[in-house]
């Protein structure tokens, strides 16, 4: 027992000194932590543009699952360009009232399947974000993932309540050498530290730009004053 105790503390010490990071979380462990199970054996309509027969990658952003507690309990959330709906479904399962904004009908079809499987309701609005109007509705939070539309940011603030938050994440230019996404044009990437400068006049609650992951992202949580 004494031997194992010594090894354990030596491991902790080496992790601290060398900057060693924990290994990736396994699929089962991720499901347990996030509350979202890996999607399997789903009956997916095939033969449609942009549709895939495999939804196993439809899991929420880790940045969102780690930080959703910044959103007021049972709050109203707007998910911009919510794609297949994985982030929206995750929040709906946590009791949030979610509106999903998406202009692609194929992605909306995928999202409807996801909602049906997890038995949640999301208000889906098929609309371009520039044309979207929230009317008199203000949201406790707006989330936008893999989002780099800098011109839309000013409009987004009009949809958020005072004291509400924006959770935003996008790729950084370090991904230009990553074969999976290097086909994107340069405006689809943030420069290192760019999000910090974009929101320098706002209250930043959290900022992350990790360099140890396979995909490089920049993530921020900003509060509207």
MOVENRA-V807182 format. One record per backbone hydrogen bond with DSSP energy under -0.5 kcal/mol. CO is the residue of the C=O (numbers start at 0). NH is the residue of the N-H. E is the energy in kcal/mol with one decimal. If there is no record, write none. Layout:
co	nh	e
CO	NH	E
CO	NH	E
//
This chain:
co	nh	e
0	4	-1.9
1	5	-2.0
2	6	-2.3
3	7	-2.3
4	8	-2.1
5	9	-2.2
6	10	-2.2
7	11	-2.0
8	12	-2.1
9	13	-2.5
10	14	-2.2
11	15	-1.9
12	16	-2.4
13	17	-2.5
14	18	-0.9
14	19	-0.6
25	29	-2.8
26	30	-2.3
27	31	-1.9
28	32	-2.4
29	33	-3.0
30	34	-2.0
34	36	-0.5
37	39	-0.5
41	43	-1.1
47	50	-2.1
54	57	-2.6
56	58	-2.5
60	64	-2.3
61	65	-1.9
62	66	-0.8
63	66	-0.6
63	67	-1.3
66	69	-2.0
67	70	-2.1
71	74	-2.2
74	96	-2.2
75	139	-1.5
75	140	-1.6
76	78	-0.5
76	98	-2.8
77	79	-0.7
77	142	-2.9
78	81	-0.6
78	100	-3.1
79	144	-0.5
81	84	-2.6
84	88	-3.0
85	89	-1.8
86	90	-2.1
87	91	-2.5
88	92	-2.2
89	93	-0.8
90	93	-0.6
90	95	-2.2
91	94	-1.4
95	97	-0.8
96	76	-2.8
97	122	-2.3
98	78	-3.0
98	100	-0.5
99	101	-0.6
99	124	-3.3
100	80	-1.2
100	81	-1.5
101	126	-0.5
102	104	-0.7
103	107	-2.0
104	108	-2.0
105	109	-1.7
106	110	-2.4
107	111	-2.4
108	112	-1.6
109	113	-2.1
110	114	-2.8
111	115	-2.2
112	116	-2.3
113	117	-2.1
114	118	-0.7
114	119	-1.8
121	123	-1.0
122	99	-2.5
123	125	-0.6
124	101	-2.2
124	126	-1.2
127	130	-1.4
127	131	-1.0
133	136	-2.1
138	160	-2.7
139	164	-2.1
140	77	-2.3
141	166	-2.6
142	79	-2.5
143	168	-2.3
147	149	-1.8
148	151	-1.2
148	152	-0.5
149	152	-1.0
151	155	-1.9
152	156	-1.5
153	157	-0.6
154	157	-1.1
155	158	-2.0
156	159	-1.0
158	138	-3.3
160	163	-2.5
163	223	-3.1
164	141	-2.1
165	167	-0.6
165	221	-2.6
166	143	-2.5
167	219	-2.6
168	145	-1.5
168	146	-2.1
169	217	-2.7
170	189	-2.9
171	174	-2.1
172	175	-2.1
173	176	-0.8
174	177	-2.4
176	178	-0.7
177	180	-1.4
177	181	-1.3
180	183	-1.5
184	187	-2.2
185	188	-1.7
189	172	-2.2
190	193	-2.4
192	196	-1.5
193	197	-2.5
194	198	-1.6
196	199	-1.1
198	201	-1.9
201	203	-1.0
202	204	-0.6
202	222	-2.9
205	220	-2.5
207	218	-3.1
214	216	-0.6
215	171	-1.8
217	169	-2.0
218	207	-2.7
219	167	-2.5
220	204	-2.9
220	205	-1.4
221	165	-2.7
222	202	-1.1
223	162	-2.4
//
